[in-house]
Amino acid sequence: VLRRPPMGRIALGSNDMLREGKILRSLTASFPLAPRCLYLGDNEKILGAPFLIMEYRSGIIIGPNLPDMWRDNTAVVQKITQQLLEILIELHNISPDDIGLSELGRPEGYLTRTANGWFKRAQIMWPGELPKTAHYIMSWLEDNKVAEQAPVLLHNDFKLDNIIFNPKNLSPVALIDWDLGTRGDPLWDLAVLLSYWAEPNDPKPMLQLEQMPTTSIGFPRRQDIIDIYASKSGRDVANIKYYRVLAQFRLAVVFKQIFEKYKEQQHLTADVSRFDSLSLGLLEFAVQVAKGEFD
């Protein structure tokens, strides 16, 4: 499989193929779900950008809807949920030092740097007047800083459609899309997963995300996921709200970035056109999480 950045302007820090190749080459031996990096191309003259070739893993990816054969099958839903959390905990139990990734990223002050970075991106995306909700979120994050946990290897975009499953038995085949991987607080990966985890009674923007089928019958609620992760990993999740607010803020800016990119390229489909209002709705949801109105 050829992996390269998309054409056009690239968001700061994303689509780093050299980083992805380094992580895959270091991780494959101890984490079988990481596909092997077969070739890493740093000569931009070849394709116009760094790229890599990784091994192909056959299987299916689950998007916003469960396949018809599994719809309303609570046993399947429970297995998918179990697999998600087991994969995440297994990844977080790998020591970056043991696999040659002790120099990956800068884990010290990771959360503060992440918050500041996404605030700067928000200022770029809303150059005229930054939404009041963004100001509220940054003020809340500044007032509610937490002590960071010991750094682990982070996927940094851990969600259902980055996992390939065997359709016969729903066993995981691969965890893909490592271009944002780094070292940092393990609760960040959990919060990113939860930022996509819509519930049936959520506000409209979360229901419009259409990233994972978690509003389907049988999927646990976000608080259940937090409790299961805490129980199985042994990690302290007392301050998870901070991570969740930051992750929801990040997701809002991501959708605004996608909207602006396609607007700039004059490729606004009906689906992408709604991302502008969706990003504002996700900012509001982050405020609601900060205020304790939603778990």
C-alpha positions as CSV (number, residue, x, y, z in Angstrom):
1,V,0.0,0.0,0.0
2,L,1.4,3.4,-1.0
3,R,1.0,6.1,1.7
4,R,1.7,9.7,0.8
5,P,0.3,13.1,1.9
6,P,-2.8,14.3,0.0
7,M,-2.4,16.9,-2.7
8,G,-2.7,20.6,-1.9
9,R,-2.0,22.4,1.4
10,I,-1.3,20.2,4.3
11,A,-2.4,21.0,7.9
12,L,0.5,21.6,10.3
13,G,1.9,18.4,11.8
14,S,-0.3,16.1,9.8
15,N,0.5,13.4,7.1
16,D,4.1,13.0,8.3
17,M,5.1,9.9,6.3
18,L,8.6,9.8,7.6
19,R,7.3,9.8,11.2
20,E,4.8,7.0,10.3
21,G,7.5,4.9,8.6
22,K,9.8,5.3,11.7
23,I,7.1,4.2,14.0
24,L,6.0,1.2,11.9
25,R,9.6,0.0,11.6
26,S,10.1,0.2,15.3
27,L,6.7,-1.1,16.4
28,T,6.0,-4.1,14.2
29,A,8.0,-6.7,16.2
30,S,6.2,-6.0,19.5
31,F,2.8,-4.9,18.2
32,P,1.7,-7.2,15.4
33,L,-1.3,-5.0,14.4
34,A,1.2,-2.4,13.0
35,P,1.8,-3.2,9.3
36,R,5.4,-3.6,8.2
37,C,6.9,-0.6,6.5
38,L,8.5,-2.1,3.4
39,Y,10.0,1.1,1.9
40,L,10.4,4.7,3.2
41,G,11.0,7.3,0.5
42,D,12.4,10.6,1.7
43,N,13.4,11.8,-1.8
44,E,10.6,14.3,-2.6
45,K,11.7,14.3,-6.3
46,I,10.0,10.9,-6.7
47,L,6.4,11.8,-5.8
48,G,6.7,15.4,-4.7
49,A,6.5,14.5,-1.0
50,P,7.9,11.8,1.4
51,F,6.0,8.5,1.1
52,L,6.1,4.9,2.3
53,I,5.1,1.5,1.1
54,M,3.6,-0.8,3.8
55,E,2.3,-4.3,3.6
56,Y,-1.3,-4.9,2.7
57,R,-3.6,-6.3,5.4
58,S,-6.9,-7.8,4.1
59,G,-10.1,-7.1,6.0
60,I,-12.9,-4.6,6.5
61,I,-13.2,-1.2,8.0
62,I,-16.2,-0.2,9.9
63,G,-17.4,3.4,9.3
64,P,-20.4,5.3,10.5
65,N,-22.7,2.3,10.1
66,L,-22.4,-1.3,11.0
67,P,-22.6,-3.7,8.0
68,D,-26.1,-5.0,7.5
69,M,-25.2,-8.5,8.6
70,W,-24.3,-7.2,12.1
71,R,-26.9,-4.5,12.6
72,D,-28.7,-4.7,16.0
73,N,-26.4,-7.6,16.9
74,T,-25.4,-6.7,20.5
75,A,-22.8,-9.6,20.6
76,V,-21.0,-8.1,17.7
77,V,-21.2,-4.6,19.2
78,Q,-19.7,-5.9,22.5
79,K,-16.9,-7.6,20.7
80,I,-16.0,-4.5,18.7
81,T,-16.0,-2.4,21.9
82,Q,-13.8,-5.0,23.6
83,Q,-11.4,-5.1,20.7
84,L,-11.1,-1.3,20.6
85,L,-10.1,-1.1,24.3
86,E,-7.8,-4.1,24.3
87,I,-5.9,-2.7,21.3
88,L,-5.5,0.7,23.0
89,I,-4.4,-0.7,26.3
90,E,-1.9,-3.1,24.6
91,L,-0.4,-0.2,22.7
92,H,-0.1,1.9,25.8
93,N,1.7,-0.9,27.6
94,I,4.5,-0.9,25.1
95,S,7.5,1.1,26.3
96,P,8.8,3.5,23.6
97,D,12.3,3.1,25.2
98,D,12.2,-0.7,24.5
99,I,11.5,-0.3,20.8
100,G,13.9,2.5,19.9
101,L,11.4,5.4,20.1
102,S,12.8,7.1,23.1
103,E,13.4,10.3,21.1
104,L,10.0,10.4,19.4
105,G,8.1,13.6,20.0
106,R,8.4,15.8,23.1
107,P,6.3,14.4,25.9
108,E,7.1,17.0,28.5
109,G,4.4,19.6,28.5
110,Y,2.5,17.7,25.8
111,L,-1.0,18.7,26.8
112,T,-0.2,22.4,27.2
113,R,1.6,22.4,23.8
114,T,-1.3,20.5,22.2
115,A,-3.9,23.0,23.6
116,N,-1.8,26.0,22.5
117,G,-1.3,24.4,19.1
118,W,-4.9,23.9,18.4
119,F,-5.8,27.4,19.6
120,K,-3.3,28.8,17.1
121,R,-4.9,26.6,14.4
122,A,-8.3,27.9,15.4
123,Q,-7.1,31.5,15.1
124,I,-5.9,30.7,11.6
125,M,-9.2,29.1,10.7
126,W,-11.4,31.9,12.0
127,P,-9.1,34.9,11.2
128,G,-11.9,37.6,11.4
129,E,-13.4,36.8,14.8
130,L,-12.6,33.7,16.8
131,P,-15.9,32.2,18.2
132,K,-16.6,33.0,21.8
133,T,-16.8,29.3,22.5
134,A,-13.1,28.9,21.5
135,H,-12.1,31.6,23.9
136,Y,-14.1,30.0,26.7
137,I,-12.5,26.6,26.0
138,M,-9.0,27.9,26.1
139,S,-9.7,29.9,29.3
140,W,-11.2,26.7,30.9
141,L,-8.2,24.6,29.8
142,E,-5.8,27.2,31.3
143,D,-7.7,27.2,34.6
144,N,-8.0,23.4,34.8
145,K,-4.6,22.1,33.9
146,V,-3.7,18.6,35.1
147,A,-0.5,16.8,36.0
148,E,0.4,14.7,33.0
149,Q,0.8,10.9,33.3
150,A,4.0,9.1,32.3
151,P,4.3,9.2,28.5
152,V,3.4,6.2,26.4
153,L,3.4,5.6,22.6
154,L,0.3,7.4,21.3
155,H,-1.5,6.7,18.1
156,N,-3.0,10.2,18.2
157,D,-6.0,9.5,16.1
158,F,-7.3,6.3,17.6
159,K,-10.8,5.5,16.3
160,L,-12.8,2.6,14.8
161,D,-12.1,3.3,11.1
162,N,-8.4,3.1,11.7
163,I,-8.7,-0.6,12.6
164,I,-9.0,-3.3,10.0
165,F,-11.1,-6.3,11.1
166,N,-11.3,-9.9,9.8
167,P,-14.9,-10.1,8.7
168,K,-15.2,-13.8,9.6
169,N,-14.5,-13.5,13.3
170,L,-14.1,-9.8,14.0
171,S,-10.5,-10.2,15.1
172,P,-8.4,-7.1,14.5
173,V,-6.0,-7.4,11.5
174,A,-4.3,-4.0,11.6
175,L,-4.2,-0.6,13.2
176,I,-3.3,2.0,10.5
177,D,-2.8,5.7,10.0
178,W,0.2,6.4,12.2
179,D,1.3,9.7,10.8
180,L,0.4,11.6,14.0
181,G,2.0,9.1,16.3
182,T,4.1,10.4,19.2
183,R,4.8,10.0,22.9
184,G,2.5,11.5,25.4
185,D,-0.2,11.1,28.1
186,P,-2.1,7.9,27.5
187,L,-5.5,9.5,28.4
188,W,-5.1,11.7,25.3
189,D,-5.6,8.7,23.0
190,L,-8.7,7.7,25.1
191,A,-10.1,11.2,24.9
192,V,-9.6,11.4,21.1
193,L,-11.6,8.1,20.8
194,L,-14.3,9.6,23.0
195,S,-14.5,12.8,20.9
196,Y,-15.8,10.6,18.0
197,W,-18.1,8.6,20.3
198,A,-21.6,9.9,19.7
199,E,-24.5,8.8,22.0
200,P,-28.2,8.7,21.0
201,N,-29.1,11.7,23.3
202,D,-26.2,13.9,22.3
203,P,-26.7,17.3,20.7
204,K,-27.2,17.5,16.9
205,P,-23.6,18.2,16.0
206,M,-22.3,15.0,17.7
207,L,-25.0,13.0,15.9
208,Q,-23.9,14.7,12.6
209,L,-20.3,13.5,13.0
210,E,-21.1,10.1,11.4
211,Q,-17.6,8.8,12.3
212,M,-18.5,5.6,14.3
213,P,-21.7,3.6,14.7
214,T,-21.8,4.2,18.5
215,T,-25.4,5.4,18.5
216,S,-26.5,1.8,17.5
217,I,-28.1,-0.5,19.9
218,G,-25.6,-2.2,22.3
219,F,-22.8,0.3,22.2
220,P,-21.8,1.5,25.7
221,R,-21.8,5.1,26.7
222,R,-18.7,7.2,26.9
223,Q,-18.6,7.0,30.7
224,D,-18.7,3.2,30.4
225,I,-15.7,3.3,28.1
226,I,-13.8,5.5,30.6
227,D,-14.6,3.1,33.4
228,I,-13.6,0.0,31.4
229,Y,-10.3,1.6,30.3
230,A,-9.6,2.5,33.9
231,S,-10.4,-0.9,35.2
232,K,-8.4,-2.8,32.6
233,S,-5.4,-0.5,32.3
234,G,-5.1,0.5,36.0
235,R,-4.7,4.1,35.0
236,D,-6.1,7.1,36.9
237,V,-8.9,8.7,34.9
238,A,-10.0,11.2,37.6
239,N,-9.1,14.2,35.4
240,I,-10.5,12.8,32.1
241,K,-12.7,15.9,31.6
242,Y,-9.7,18.0,30.8
243,Y,-8.6,15.6,28.1
244,R,-12.1,15.4,26.7
245,V,-12.6,19.1,26.4
246,L,-9.3,19.4,24.6
247,A,-10.1,16.5,22.3
248,Q,-13.5,17.9,21.4
249,F,-11.9,21.3,20.7
250,R,-9.3,19.6,18.5
251,L,-12.1,17.8,16.5
252,A,-14.0,21.1,16.0
253,V,-10.9,22.7,14.5
254,V,-10.2,19.6,12.3
255,F,-13.6,19.9,10.7
256,K,-13.1,23.6,10.1
257,Q,-9.7,22.8,8.5
258,I,-11.3,20.3,6.2
259,F,-14.1,22.8,5.2
260,E,-11.5,25.6,4.5
261,K,-9.3,23.2,2.5
262,Y,-12.1,22.1,0.1
263,K,-13.5,25.6,-0.1
264,E,-10.1,26.8,-1.2
265,Q,-9.9,24.1,-3.8
266,Q,-13.5,24.8,-4.9
267,H,-14.4,21.2,-4.2
268,L,-17.2,21.8,-1.6
269,T,-19.6,18.8,-1.8
270,A,-22.9,18.9,0.0
271,D,-21.4,16.8,2.8
272,V,-18.3,18.9,3.3
273,S,-20.3,22.2,3.1
274,R,-21.9,21.3,6.4
275,F,-18.5,21.1,8.2
276,D,-18.4,24.8,8.7
277,S,-21.5,24.8,10.9
278,L,-20.6,21.4,12.3
279,S,-17.3,22.8,13.6
280,L,-19.1,25.6,15.5
281,G,-21.5,23.0,17.0
282,L,-18.6,20.9,18.2
283,L,-17.1,23.9,19.9
284,E,-20.4,24.4,21.7
285,F,-20.3,20.7,22.7
286,A,-16.8,21.1,24.1
287,V,-18.1,23.9,26.3
288,Q,-21.0,21.7,27.4
289,V,-18.6,19.0,28.4
290,A,-16.5,21.5,30.3
291,K,-19.6,22.6,32.2
292,G,-20.5,19.1,33.0
293,E,-23.7,19.1,31.0
294,F,-22.6,15.9,29.1
295,D,-20.4,13.0,30.3
